[in-house]
Amino acid sequence: MTAAITWSPDTLWLLLQKAWWFLVVLGILVAFHELGHFLAARWVGVKVLKFSLGFGPKLFGRQIGETEYLVSAIPLGGYVKLFGEEETEATTAEDRRQSFAHQKLWGKVLIVAAGPGFNFILAYLIFTGWLATGSPLFVPTFRDLSADIEALNPTSPAATAGLEIGDRIVKVNGKDISTKTELLDAIAKSNGDPVTLEVHRNGRIKTFTVTPVPTSTSTTEGEEALYTIGVEEIPPLVTAVMHGSPASAAGFKPGDRVLTIDGQVIYTWSQMTSIVKEHPNQPLQVEVLREGQRIPLTVTPAIEKAVVGGQTIEIGKIGISGPGRSLMRSDNLFEALYQGVDATWGWTELTTIGLYKMVVGDISSKNIGGPLTIANISGEAASQGASSIVFLIAILSINLGVLNLLPIPILDGGHLLFFLIEGILRKPLGDRQREVAQQVGLVLLVGVMIFAFWNDLERIFSR
């Protein structure tokens, strides 16, 4: 007996869209990475034989000068083929001048490092352009993403169950988690059933049972209800004040902790912002804690338009950001040029720390995603608009740059490791040693790819 999998036209269209955006995103990332190798090789004087997007059989291409530009059948990467990668290829003095293997050590290092380097440059250009428009840019630290409780409303389900500020949630219903996103997703989809949380507190593991409640945004008719326990709250601590904002005019300063608004005690950031949103163009009496002193301030939220439930309404904004938001803003192009470096470094640091924590086991390896995951998030980003897909390209570009710098033979980082050894020994590694290292690196890389693809399938079939 045979069974056929049938998909509706809408499902097929969605899959085609995600496949298309996967190719667009990956194509941009690979093209920029290989462009780094290409330009560095040309600058050093090495002849470039091929510039390919994709691996495997050639689909189409064109010869321009000494380089063949082509698109290959397997869209999971790309390559630049250099002349003289083996010393035996160069037989004349002119060949040796254009041969990769005969370049000085600094030239070879530059060519190899330029690939991941261009990935970081792409992210920097995107971040700088983003900031130059005046839009806020999200640049989190690892603590922003970890499942730590930083603030708690005393009436929330989490507080009622006994959770405390400073707790780190490590398991939900026996399943390991390491990020706030994993926690919120598990709680949101709990259907209101009690959940068992394992919490790390003062070096010990404690277990709590918490019953989620519907979120305030789960009341739209026809939509599936989402749930919360209150641990996603962050403290009402001001970390940045926008120039020219109502908060700036009122005297708010970074480091202020909001204690009360119109006499109401404030426990969490969302509690504070809810009050501000409900009072556009209405003065609010705010008390903040600053350097141990309680300071009264009066702020009048500015009016902003917002779309809620398909209707345009007026809400209040005062122009502050808080912990966990990690928002970066620039007032002009020169500031954006500087902050673009900070943003690129921040995301690079986050990626590197996350990778390290995954290796040592602090983060579940289930977070590793393959091509299906990239296709899915690319499609979702595209559905949210051009800005989301551009932001995604920047983040993935940093990920690609970091991964390529890992000291694994077959990756750029592995080649750089060989060059480091060559610099120390004053001679390159032997052919047999490099061959064995490349084989080991290939096995590792294929193993990681299979594992990532397996994680993709688990995510799809566990929904």
C-alpha positions in Angstrom: 0.0 0.0 0.0 1.3 3.4 -0.9 0.4 6.8 0.7 0.8 10.2 -0.9 1.6 13.4 0.9 -0.7 16.1 -0.5 -0.2 19.8 0.1 -2.7 22.5 -0.5 -1.8 25.2 -3.1 -1.3 27.7 -0.2 1.2 25.3 1.5 3.1 24.8 -1.8 3.2 28.6 -2.4 4.5 29.1 1.1 7.2 26.5 0.6 8.2 28.0 -2.7 8.5 31.4 -1.1 10.7 30.1 1.7 12.9 28.3 -0.8 13.2 31.5 -2.8 14.2 33.6 0.1 16.6 30.9 1.3 18.4 31.2 -2.1 18.4 35.0 -1.9 19.8 35.2 1.6 22.3 32.4 1.2 23.3 33.8 -2.2 24.1 37.2 -0.8 26.1 35.7 2.1 28.1 33.4 -0.1 28.7 36.0 -2.8 30.1 38.5 -0.3 32.2 35.9 1.4 33.7 34.7 -1.9 34.1 38.3 -3.1 36.5 38.8 -0.2 38.7 35.9 -1.3 38.5 37.1 -4.9 39.4 40.7 -4.3 42.2 39.9 -2.0 43.7 37.4 -4.5 43.5 39.9 -7.3 45.1 42.6 -5.0 48.0 40.2 -4.1 48.4 39.2 -7.7 47.1 35.7 -7.7 45.2 34.5 -10.8 41.6 33.6 -10.1 40.4 30.7 -12.3 36.8 30.3 -11.1 34.3 32.3 -9.0 31.3 30.0 -8.2 28.1 30.4 -6.4 27.2 26.9 -5.3 29.0 23.6 -5.5 28.8 20.6 -7.8 27.9 20.5 -11.5 27.9 23.8 -13.4 24.5 25.2 -14.3 25.7 28.2 -16.3 28.6 30.6 -16.4 30.6 33.0 -18.4 34.3 33.6 -19.0 35.4 37.2 -18.4 39.1 37.7 -18.8 41.1 35.0 -16.9 38.2 34.1 -14.6 35.1 32.0 -15.2 32.0 33.2 -13.2 29.5 30.4 -12.7 26.5 29.2 -10.8 26.6 25.6 -9.7 23.8 23.1 -8.8 24.2 22.8 -5.0 23.3 26.1 -3.4 24.9 25.5 0.0 28.0 27.5 -0.4 30.5 28.6 -3.1 34.2 28.7 -3.9 37.0 30.7 -5.6 39.4 28.5 -7.4 42.9 30.0 -7.4 45.7 29.2 -9.8 48.7 27.4 -8.3 47.0 26.1 -5.1 49.5 23.2 -5.6 53.2 24.2 -6.1 53.5 21.8 -9.1 51.0 23.8 -11.1 53.5 26.7 -11.6 56.2 25.8 -14.1 57.5 29.3 -15.1 58.5 32.4 -13.3 55.3 34.2 -14.5 53.3 31.2 -13.2 55.0 31.4 -9.8 54.2 35.1 -9.6 50.5 34.4 -10.1 50.5 31.2 -8.1 48.8 31.1 -4.6 51.3 28.5 -3.3 54.3 30.7 -4.2 53.0 33.8 -2.4 54.6 35.1 0.7 52.9 34.0 4.0 51.2 37.4 4.6 49.6 37.2 1.1 48.2 33.8 1.6 46.9 34.8 5.1 45.2 37.9 3.6 43.5 35.9 0.8 42.1 33.3 3.2 41.1 35.7 5.9 39.4 38.1 3.5 36.4 35.7 3.1 35.1 35.8 6.7 36.4 39.4 6.9 34.0 40.4 4.2 31.2 38.8 6.1 31.9 41.1 9.1 32.2 44.0 6.7 28.7 43.2 5.2 27.2 43.1 8.7 28.9 46.4 9.5 27.6 48.1 6.4 24.1 46.9 7.1 24.2 48.0 10.8 25.7 51.4 9.9 23.1 52.0 7.2 20.3 51.0 9.7 21.6 53.3 12.4 22.1 56.2 9.9 18.3 56.2 9.3 17.7 56.9 13.0 16.1 53.5 13.6 16.9 51.6 16.8 19.1 48.6 16.4 18.8 45.5 18.7 22.3 44.5 19.9 21.9 42.0 22.8 24.3 40.5 25.3 24.2 36.9 26.2 22.6 37.8 29.5 19.7 39.5 27.7 18.9 36.1 26.0 19.4 33.7 29.0 16.4 32.5 30.9 17.1 34.5 34.0 14.4 36.2 36.1 15.4 39.9 36.4 12.1 41.3 37.6 8.9 39.8 39.0 5.4 41.2 39.6 4.3 39.8 43.0 0.9 38.8 41.6 2.4 36.8 38.6 2.0 33.0 38.4 5.8 32.6 38.7 6.0 34.7 41.9 3.0 32.9 43.4 4.7 29.5 42.7 7.8 30.6 44.6 10.2 31.8 41.9 12.5 34.7 42.7 14.6 37.4 41.0 18.0 35.9 40.1 16.7 32.4 39.4 17.8 30.8 36.1 15.4 28.4 34.5 17.2 25.4 33.0 14.4 23.0 32.2 10.7 23.1 31.3 8.8 19.9 31.7 12.1 18.0 31.8 13.4 19.5 28.6 16.7 21.5 28.7 16.5 25.2 27.8 19.2 27.8 27.7 17.6 30.9 26.2 14.6 33.1 27.1 13.2 32.5 23.7 13.0 28.7 24.4 11.3 29.4 27.7 8.7 31.8 26.3 7.9 29.5 23.4 7.3 26.6 25.7 5.1 28.6 28.1 3.2 30.3 25.3 2.2 26.9 23.8 1.4 25.3 27.1 -2.4 25.6 26.6 -2.7 26.7 30.2 -1.6 23.3 31.6 0.7 23.4 34.7 4.4 23.3 33.7 7.3 22.0 35.8 10.3 24.3 35.9 13.8 23.3 37.1 15.6 26.4 38.5 19.2 27.1 39.3 19.3 29.1 42.5 22.4 29.6 44.7 24.2 26.6 43.2 21.3 24.3 43.7 18.5 23.0 41.5 14.9 23.6 42.7 11.7 22.4 41.1 8.5 24.4 40.8 5.1 23.9 39.2 3.6 27.0 37.6 0.2 27.4 36.0 0.4 29.8 33.0 -2.3 32.4 32.4 -3.5 33.8 29.0 -1.5 36.9 27.8 -3.3 40.2 27.4 -2.9 39.8 23.6 -4.6 36.4 23.5 -8.2 37.7 23.4 -8.6 38.1 19.6 -11.4 36.0 18.4 -10.3 33.1 16.2 -6.7 33.1 17.3 -5.0 30.5 19.4 -4.5 31.7 23.0 -0.9 32.3 24.2 0.2 31.9 27.8 2.6 33.5 30.2 3.9 33.1 33.8 5.4 36.5 34.1 9.1 35.6 33.9 9.7 37.5 30.6 9.5 40.7 32.6 12.5 43.0 32.9 13.1 45.6 35.6 12.0 49.2 35.1 15.6 50.4 34.8 16.4 53.1 32.3 19.6 52.3 30.3 19.3 55.0 27.6 17.4 58.3 27.1 16.7 59.6 23.5 17.8 63.1 22.7 14.9 65.5 22.4 12.4 63.0 23.9 9.9 63.8 26.7 12.0 61.7 29.1 15.1 63.8 28.3 13.1 67.0 28.8 11.7 65.7 32.1 15.2 64.9 33.5 15.5 61.2 33.2 19.0 59.8 33.2 20.5 56.4 32.4 20.6 54.3 35.6 17.3 55.6 36.9 15.0 52.9 38.3 11.3 53.8 38.1 9.6 53.3 41.5 6.2 54.8 41.1 3.9 56.4 38.5 1.1 58.5 39.8 1.5 56.8 43.1 1.3 53.3 41.7 4.3 51.0 42.6 6.1 49.8 39.5 7.7 46.3 39.5 8.4 45.6 35.8 9.2 47.3 32.6 6.0 46.2 30.8 3.9 47.5 33.7 5.6 50.9 33.3 5.2 51.0 29.5 1.5 50.0 29.7 0.8 53.1 31.9 2.8 55.3 29.6 1.0 54.0 26.5 -2.4 54.7 28.1 -1.6 58.3 28.8 -0.6 60.1 25.6 -0.2 63.9 26.1 -1.1 63.5 29.8 1.4 64.5 32.5 2.6 61.7 34.7 4.2 62.0 38.1 7.1 59.6 38.2 9.4 58.8 41.1 12.8 57.3 40.3 15.7 55.9 42.3 19.0 57.6 41.4 22.2 57.0 43.4 20.2 56.0 46.4 17.9 59.0 46.4 14.2 59.1 45.4 13.7 61.9 42.8 10.3 63.1 41.6 9.9 63.8 37.9 7.0 64.9 35.7 6.9 63.6 32.1 4.3 64.0 29.4 4.3 61.1 26.9 4.4 62.1 23.3 1.6 60.9 21.0 2.4 58.2 18.5 0.2 56.3 16.1 -0.1 52.5 16.5 -2.1 49.8 14.8 -3.9 47.4 17.2 -6.4 44.9 16.0 -6.5 46.5 12.6 -7.4 49.9 14.1 -5.1 53.0 14.3 -4.9 54.4 17.9 -2.9 56.9 19.8 -0.4 55.7 22.4 2.1 57.5 24.6 5.9 57.2 24.3 8.6 59.0 26.4 11.8 57.8 24.7 13.7 55.5 27.0 15.1 52.0 26.6 15.8 49.5 29.3 17.7 46.3 30.1 17.2 43.3 27.9 16.2 45.7 25.1 19.9 46.5 24.2 18.8 49.2 21.7 21.3 51.3 20.0 20.5 54.6 18.2 22.5 57.2 16.2 21.7 60.8 15.7 23.8 61.3 12.6 25.9 59.5 10.0 29.2 60.0 11.9 27.8 58.5 15.1 26.4 55.6 13.0 29.8 54.9 11.5 31.2 54.5 15.0 28.3 52.6 16.5 28.2 50.3 13.5 31.5 48.9 14.8 30.0 48.4 18.3 27.0 46.7 16.9 29.1 44.3 14.7 31.4 43.5 17.7 28.4 43.0 20.0 26.7 40.5 17.7 30.1 38.8 17.0 30.7 38.4 20.7 27.3 37.0 21.3 27.7 34.5 18.5 31.2 33.4 19.8 30.0 33.1 23.4 27.0 31.1 22.3 29.1 28.8 20.2 31.5 28.2 23.1 28.6 27.5 25.5 27.2 25.0 23.0 30.6 23.2 22.8 30.9 23.0 26.6 27.3 21.9 27.0 25.9 25.1 28.6 23.5 25.5 25.6 21.7 22.6 24.0 23.1 21.5 20.7 19.5 21.3 19.5 19.9 25.0 18.8 22.1 24.2 15.8 20.1 24.8 12.6 20.6 23.7 9.0 19.3 24.8 5.6 15.7 24.1 6.5 15.9 26.3 9.5 17.6 29.1 7.5 14.9 28.7 4.8 12.2 29.0 7.5 13.5 32.1 9.2 14.3 33.7 5.8 10.7 33.2 4.8 9.4 34.5 8.1 11.7 37.6 7.9 10.6 38.3 4.3 7.0 38.2 5.4 7.7 41.0 8.0 9.2 43.3 5.4 12.5 44.3 3.8 14.1 45.6 7.0 13.7 42.2 8.7 15.3 40.3 5.8 18.2 42.8 5.8 18.7 42.4 9.5 18.7 38.7 9.2 21.4 38.8 6.5 23.6 40.8 8.8 23.2 38.3 11.7 23.7 35.3 9.5 26.7 37.0 7.9 28.3 37.3 11.3 27.5 33.7 12.0 29.1 32.6 8.8 32.2 34.7 9.5 32.6 33.2 13.0 32.1 29.6 11.8 34.6 30.0 9.0 37.2 31.2 11.4 37.0 28.0 13.5 40.4 26.1 13.3 38.9 23.2 11.5 40.8 21.9 8.4 38.8 22.6 5.2 37.4 25.8 6.7 39.2 29.2 6.3 40.2 29.0 10.0 41.9 25.6 9.4 44.0 27.1 6.6 44.9 30.0 8.8 46.0 27.5 11.5 48.2 25.8 8.9 49.7 29.2 8.1 50.3 29.9 11.8 52.2 26.6 12.0 54.1 27.4 8.9 55.1 30.8 10.4 56.3 29.1 13.6 58.2 26.2 11.8 59.4 28.4 9.0 58.2 25.8 6.5 54.7 24.5 5.4 53.3 21.3 6.7 54.0 18.2 4.5 51.5 17.1 1.9 50.5 14.0 3.8 49.9 15.9 7.0 47.7 18.4 5.3 45.8 15.6 3.5 45.0 13.8 6.7 44.0 17.1 8.4 41.7 17.9 5.5 40.1 14.5 5.7 39.4 14.9 9.4 38.0 18.3 8.8 35.7 17.0 6.1 34.4 14.3 8.3 33.7 16.9 11.1 32.0 19.3 8.8 29.8 16.6 7.2 29.0 15.3 10.7 27.9 18.8 11.8 25.8 19.3 8.6 24.0 16.0 9.1 23.4 16.8 12.8 22.0 20.3 11.8 19.8 18.7 9.1 18.5 16.2 11.7 17.7 19.0 14.1 15.7 20.7 11.2 13.7 17.5 10.7 13.0 17.2 14.4 11.7 20.8 14.5 9.4 20.1 11.6 7.9 16.9 12.8 7.7 17.9 16.5 5.3 20.7 15.7 
